[in-house]
Structures are given as structure tokens and as C-alpha cells.
Amino acid sequence: MKAEARSSENSKGRLPWNPLPPPAALNRFLQARELTRFELLTQLRHPAFWLSVAACAAAGVAFGATDLGALSAAPGRLARNVPVGVVTGLSGLSSVGMIIALVLVGTAGLRDSASGMTPLILSKPVSRLSLLAGRYTGAVLAVLAAMSVGALAMAATYAAHSGSDPAITAGTAWPWVVGMVLFVVPNVLFISSFVLLAALSTHRISTTFLAVLPVIVGQDIAEALASTHPDSWLPALMDPIGFAALQAVTRGWTVAEFQHDLPALTGPLLANRLLWLAITPALLALCLRVLSRHPRADRSPSSKDEADGATASPTLPGAPALPGATAASPAPLRV
């Protein structure tokens, strides 16, 4: 009886459990994946990306060879590449990432509106969520690639001076992992979402470039308040980069702790990272809301087209075909 019931249920086209996601959700995922790939390849082909890589590499060498990222505690008594020193250097390197995200993510956000392609793209069988996810993810991957080159340049500079410079000692890879996961990646995600929101909202390159000013001013105010109110959590929470929070959790450390320990993810440092990481999806939700206000291009064919047949949709050369287009749908999206 159970077998007959199962066969009758299958004959009606219904399964008791469907292991695949709904077709619409699967199509949105595939579209976002193709758009991410296309955006990343576009970024890699642009000279701005390679200039950003060169800038990050130069910043990494500067942080590794000078005292730009050195700790203020116990000056002259600590090596520059102690665990906290590495994390501090990567936190400072993420400040350079603000400019990199401004250039790469701002370009991705302004590209469609500057060329007038946004209504045409939205007229294709692609969701706004897939378009936003593809643009954002591809640009963020490009920024993270440039930042990784900067971190590698800093590590290579430490290694090159380890034998001749007494301020460089032998280290491990774990502080680099902590610095990238705790500071570089969350900071790039936040700054990129902030810049993308400015680009989609204003459609102006000048206003987009000014978007990082509130972040820089907030960081300066947080560091100034941290020097006058060292026991308050407010400066640590205000700093979007997390440098003030890092100073708050290492305040009062001994030389031995600076020499061997990493900051614990507790107290103001944990609160700071959770706060600004939670702001990132809120900014992306605002980006999606702004993008939803863009009108779609008119897809109704003219009378001449109805007589002659379907018209060919304009495309951009070299762009990937997105999943989800059927024979009854317009031509595959070329972004």
C-alpha cells in the first residue's frame, strides 16, 4: 500500500522531499555566480586594479621596514613583528584598503549608471539581488586580492630583514591569520558596502569619493577620545577600523605579554567587531532598496517588431550568458 501511495504521488509530479532548491532560487544563485565571475574578471583587466596592487605592496613594505605600524607601548623594547605588532600593522594596512575599496567598488557601482545600462540590464531575466550580489562580491574579491598582496609584501619585508635588523625576530603565521580575519576582511566588507551605497545613491564619482570622509573622521575622533577617556568603551565602538578597540584591550600589558600574546576577542574588541560587521548587511539592504527604485527598460516590442518577429537584444561583447533565460524569455543577459 505504501509503495502504491508513493508511486501515485510521484505520478502526480510531487515528491515527499525535494533535495534541490526551488528553480527561482537556483537561478538567482547561478546568475549571481556568473555576475561575480564577470565583475572579478573586469576588475582584473582594469589598470586601476594593478595600480591598487602596487599601492598595497608599497604600503606593506613601508609597514614592514619602518615604524609606521609599530606599537606605542614600550618603544624600543619590542620587535616590530611581535604578534600584536603584526595585527596592528594589518589593522593599519586596512586603512589603505579604504582607498582601494573606494576605487574598485566605486567603479563597479557607477559603471552601469554612468553608461545608462541599468534599466536595460534590469529588463533582462535577472533579479536585482543577483545583480547586487555579483557586483559587490566580485569587487570585494578584487579588493581582498590587493590587500593580500600588501600583507605578503609586509611578511616578505620582515623575512628579508630578520637577520640584519634586531627589531625583527622569528615569528609564526598565526598572527597573520588573526589579523586578516579579525581586521582586514571585516573592514573591507564594511567599507565596500558603504562605498557601494554612496555610488548607487548619488551616481556621482565626486560624491562617492567623499564617502570615506565620515569613516576617516570617525576614526580620528575615536582615537582622540581614546587618549582622553582610556577607560570608556565609546571610542572603541566608534572606530570602524578597530584600531582604538585594539589599543583598549592591550592597554596595561607588560612587555612580556606584548612579546608573546595575541589580543583576546573579548570586551571592547569583540563589541567593535560585531557592531561594524552587523552594519555591513544593513548597508547592503539599503543598496538593494536603492537599486529597486531603478525603472526597468520597456520590453514591449514595437508594431514593426511584432510584424517582423522578435528583435535582438543589445548586448555587450564578451559577457557571460546568465542562467534562467528560456526560449520565451529575452536573449540571455550580457552585462
ABEGO torsion letter per residue (X at the ends): XAAAAAAAAAAAGBBABBABBBAAAAAAAAAAAAAAAAAAAAAAABAAAAAAAAAAAAAAAAAAABAAABBABGBGABBAABAAAAAAAAAAAAAAAAAAAAAAAAAAAAAAAAAGAAAAAAABBBBAAAAAAAAAAAAAAAAAAAAAAAAAAAAAAAAAAAAABAABBBBBAAAAAAAAAAAAAAAAAAAAAAAAAAAAAAGBAAAAAAAAAAAAAAAAAAAAAAAABAABAAAAAABAAGAAAAAAAABGBBAAAAAABBBBBBEAAAAAAAAAAAAAAAAAAAAAAAAAABBBBBABBBAAAAAAEBBBBBBBBGBBBBBGBBAABBBBBBX
